[in-house]
Amino acid sequence: MQPDDHRLKALLGQGHKVSEQRPSVWRSLMRWGVVVVVAVAAAYGALWLRDDAAPAAGDTASAGATDKNALRWWSHPNLGTHEAPQAVDPSAAEAPAPAPPASPAGKAGLFQLDAAGQLALDERTRLGVESLVALTAPEEMHTALETHVQGLPPEAAAAAREFVGQYVGYVDAQRSTYPPGRAPLVPEEGLAELAGLQALRESYFGREAAQRMFGD
C-alpha cells in the first residue's frame, strides 16, 4: 500500500470521529436550553404568586377593620361604623358663673367695705375715684356718684359721697399749687414738691388714709 493511501485512511478516520462527537455536543446544548427555560418559567411563577399575595394581605386588613367596626357598632348601635363615641366634657355641661353686677357707668363695685363694714379707703378706691372724677363732667357727677353708692349701707354711702367731695377738692388744690407741665429744675425742688404733696394729702384725707391710698 502506498503512503498516500495510509494518509487518506487516517484523515477519513478522524472525520468519522468528529462526526460521532457532533451529536453529543448538540445534546449538551439542548439540555442547557431546557434548564434555562425551566428557570425562566420558575421566576415568572414566583412573581405571579407574589402579586396574588399582596391583594390577599389587603383583604386581611380590610377584614380586620370590618371586625373593629362591627365591635364598635355592637357597643354603640346608635353610631355609624365610622364614628367613634365622643366623651362628654363635664365642665361644658356646667352653667357659667354669673358676672358681677355692673353699674350703668361700667364700674362694678367702685366702693368696697372693709372687715368692719366701713368704707375701704385704699389705693384701689383712690384709683377708681380718680378715674370717675377725670372722666365725668361736673354737672353729671352727682348722678354718676349716686349710681355707684347704690346698695351700700347708709353710713358707707355717706362716707363715699364725702370722700369724693374731698378728692375733688384735693385735685383742685394740687393743680393750683403744682400746675401740670411744670417740672422741678433741681433735685431740691423735687424733694420740696414731694413733701408738699404729702402734707396736702394728709390735710384732706388724714395721715393713715393718705398712706393707704398713695403709699406715702
C-alpha positions as CSV (number, residue, x, y, z in Angstrom):
1,M,0.0,0.0,0.0
2,Q,1.2,3.5,-0.8
3,P,2.0,6.1,1.8
4,D,-0.8,8.3,0.3
5,D,-3.3,5.6,0.9
6,H,-2.3,5.4,4.6
7,R,-2.7,9.2,4.9
8,L,-6.1,9.1,3.3
9,K,-7.3,6.5,5.7
10,A,-6.1,8.4,8.7
11,L,-7.9,11.5,7.6
12,L,-11.1,9.5,7.0
13,G,-10.8,8.1,10.5
14,Q,-10.5,11.5,12.1
15,G,-13.5,12.7,10.1
16,H,-15.5,9.7,11.4
17,K,-14.6,10.6,15.0
18,V,-15.6,14.2,14.5
19,S,-18.9,13.2,13.1
20,E,-19.5,10.9,16.1
21,Q,-18.8,13.8,18.5
22,R,-21.2,16.3,17.0
23,P,-24.4,14.6,18.2
24,S,-23.1,14.7,21.8
25,V,-22.4,18.5,21.5
26,W,-26.0,19.2,20.3
27,R,-27.4,17.1,23.1
28,S,-25.5,19.2,25.6
29,L,-26.8,22.4,24.1
30,M,-30.3,21.2,24.1
31,R,-30.0,20.2,27.7
32,W,-28.8,23.6,28.8
33,G,-31.6,25.2,26.8
34,V,-34.2,23.2,28.7
35,V,-32.6,24.2,32.0
36,V,-32.8,27.9,31.0
37,V,-36.5,27.7,30.0
38,V,-37.4,26.0,33.3
39,A,-35.6,28.7,35.3
40,V,-37.3,31.5,33.5
41,A,-40.7,29.8,34.0
42,A,-40.0,29.4,37.7
43,A,-39.1,33.1,38.0
44,Y,-42.3,34.2,36.3
45,G,-44.3,31.8,38.5
46,A,-42.8,33.4,41.7
47,L,-43.7,36.9,40.6
48,W,-47.2,35.8,39.8
49,L,-47.6,34.3,43.2
50,R,-46.3,37.4,44.9
51,D,-48.8,39.7,43.1
52,D,-51.6,37.4,44.2
53,A,-50.4,37.5,47.8
54,A,-50.5,41.4,48.0
55,P,-54.3,41.7,47.5
56,A,-54.7,38.9,50.0
57,A,-52.9,41.0,52.6
58,G,-55.1,44.0,51.8
59,D,-58.2,41.9,52.1
60,T,-57.0,40.7,55.5
61,A,-56.5,44.3,56.7
62,S,-60.0,45.2,55.3
63,A,-61.5,42.3,57.1
64,G,-59.8,43.4,60.4
65,A,-61.2,46.9,60.0
66,T,-64.6,45.5,59.3
67,D,-64.4,43.4,62.5
68,K,-63.4,46.5,64.5
69,N,-66.4,48.5,63.1
70,A,-68.7,45.6,63.9
71,L,-67.5,45.6,67.5
72,R,-67.9,49.3,67.7
73,W,-71.4,49.2,66.4
74,W,-72.2,46.4,68.9
75,S,-71.2,48.6,71.8
76,H,-72.7,51.8,70.3
77,P,-75.5,50.8,68.0
78,N,-76.6,54.4,67.5
79,L,-73.4,55.4,65.9
80,G,-72.2,54.7,62.3
81,T,-69.5,52.3,61.6
82,H,-67.0,55.1,61.0
83,E,-68.0,57.3,64.0
84,A,-66.2,56.9,67.4
85,P,-68.0,57.6,70.6
86,Q,-67.1,61.1,71.9
87,A,-66.5,61.7,75.6
88,V,-68.6,64.4,77.3
89,D,-66.7,67.2,79.0
90,P,-68.2,67.7,82.5
91,S,-67.1,71.3,82.5
92,A,-69.1,72.0,79.3
93,A,-72.3,70.9,80.9
94,E,-71.9,73.3,83.9
95,A,-73.6,76.7,83.6
96,P,-71.2,79.7,83.5
97,A,-70.9,81.6,86.7
98,P,-72.9,84.9,86.6
99,A,-70.9,88.0,86.1
100,P,-70.8,90.5,89.0
101,P,-73.4,93.3,88.6
102,A,-72.1,96.3,86.9
103,S,-73.2,99.9,87.3
104,P,-74.5,101.9,84.3
105,A,-71.2,103.8,84.3
106,G,-69.4,100.5,83.7
107,K,-67.5,100.3,87.0
108,A,-68.6,97.3,89.1
109,G,-68.0,97.7,92.8
110,L,-66.3,101.1,92.8
111,F,-66.7,101.3,96.6
112,Q,-65.9,98.4,98.9
113,L,-66.3,97.7,102.6
114,D,-63.6,96.6,105.0
115,A,-63.9,93.9,107.6
116,A,-65.6,96.3,110.0
117,G,-68.2,97.2,107.5
118,Q,-66.8,100.7,106.9
119,L,-65.9,102.3,103.6
120,A,-62.5,101.0,102.5
121,L,-60.1,103.8,101.6
122,D,-57.1,102.2,99.8
123,E,-55.3,102.5,96.6
124,R,-58.0,100.7,94.7
125,T,-60.7,103.1,95.9
126,R,-58.4,106.1,95.2
127,L,-57.7,105.0,91.6
128,G,-61.4,104.4,90.9
129,V,-62.5,107.8,92.2
130,E,-59.6,109.4,90.3
131,S,-61.0,107.9,87.1
132,L,-64.5,108.9,88.0
133,V,-63.6,112.5,88.6
134,A,-61.4,112.7,85.5
135,L,-64.0,111.2,83.1
136,T,-67.2,112.7,84.4
137,A,-68.4,116.2,83.8
138,P,-69.1,118.3,86.9
139,E,-72.8,118.6,86.1
140,E,-73.0,114.8,85.8
141,M,-71.0,113.9,88.9
142,H,-74.0,113.7,91.3
143,T,-75.9,111.3,89.1
144,A,-72.8,109.1,88.5
145,L,-71.9,109.1,92.2
146,E,-75.4,108.0,93.2
147,T,-75.3,105.2,90.8
148,H,-72.1,103.9,92.4
149,V,-73.3,104.1,96.0
150,Q,-76.5,102.2,95.4
151,G,-76.5,99.1,97.6
152,L,-74.1,100.4,100.2
153,P,-75.2,100.8,103.8
154,P,-76.3,104.4,104.6
155,E,-73.2,105.2,106.6
156,A,-70.9,103.8,103.9
157,A,-72.8,105.6,101.2
158,A,-72.5,108.9,103.1
159,A,-68.7,108.3,103.6
160,A,-68.4,107.6,99.8
161,R,-70.0,110.9,99.0
162,E,-67.8,112.8,101.5
163,F,-64.7,111.1,100.1
164,V,-65.5,112.1,96.5
165,G,-66.0,115.7,97.6
166,Q,-62.7,115.6,99.4
167,Y,-60.9,114.2,96.4
168,V,-62.3,116.8,94.1
169,G,-61.0,119.5,96.5
170,Y,-57.6,117.8,96.7
171,V,-57.3,117.7,92.9
172,D,-58.1,121.4,92.6
173,A,-55.6,122.3,95.3
174,Q,-52.9,120.2,93.7
175,R,-53.4,121.7,90.3
176,S,-53.3,125.2,91.7
177,T,-50.2,124.6,93.8
178,Y,-48.3,122.4,91.4
179,P,-49.6,123.2,87.9
180,P,-49.4,120.4,85.3
181,G,-46.4,120.6,83.0
182,R,-44.1,122.4,85.5
183,A,-41.3,120.1,86.4
184,P,-38.7,120.7,89.2
185,L,-35.5,122.2,87.9
186,V,-33.2,120.8,90.6
187,P,-33.4,117.8,92.9
188,E,-34.1,120.1,95.9
189,E,-37.2,121.4,94.2
190,G,-38.4,117.9,93.5
191,L,-38.0,116.9,97.2
192,A,-39.8,120.0,98.3
193,E,-42.7,119.3,96.0
194,L,-43.0,115.7,97.2
195,A,-43.1,116.9,100.8
196,G,-45.7,119.5,99.9
197,L,-47.9,116.8,98.2
198,Q,-47.7,114.6,101.2
199,A,-48.8,117.4,103.5
200,L,-51.6,118.3,101.1
201,R,-52.9,114.7,101.1
202,E,-52.8,114.4,104.9
203,S,-54.7,117.7,105.2
204,Y,-57.6,116.3,103.1
205,F,-57.6,112.6,104.0
206,G,-55.6,112.2,107.2
207,R,-52.2,110.5,107.6
208,E,-53.3,106.9,107.7
209,A,-55.7,107.1,104.8
210,A,-53.2,109.0,102.7
211,Q,-50.6,106.3,103.3
212,R,-53.0,103.6,102.3
213,M,-54.2,105.4,99.2
214,F,-50.9,106.9,98.0
215,G,-48.3,104.8,99.6
216,D,-46.6,107.9,101.3
